[in-house]
């Protein structure tokens, strides 16, 4: 499988025999949201009849411990409490999500 993020979308399209536009984008934290927005625009304008959009985060770097710095984005206790009043920061993670 391709490991270069610039070619992953076209490689998947080729493997699934999909036709039409296929592209990768990167907008840092909003990449998945922008990808879904682009897919919706393609559907609304008739550029495509079905769309696959989403995002992937995989880190190939080996982290040597958890480094918390006061005033930065990471949680002081290493826990993420999304949508909670007790939230004090985030943690790093990996994952993938797609919508059709």
Secondary structure, DSSP 8 states (H G I E B T S, - for coil): ----TTTHHHHHHHHTT--S-------GGGHHHHHHHHHHHHHHTTS-SS--EEEEE---S---S----TTSSB-TTS---TT-TT---B----EEEEE-
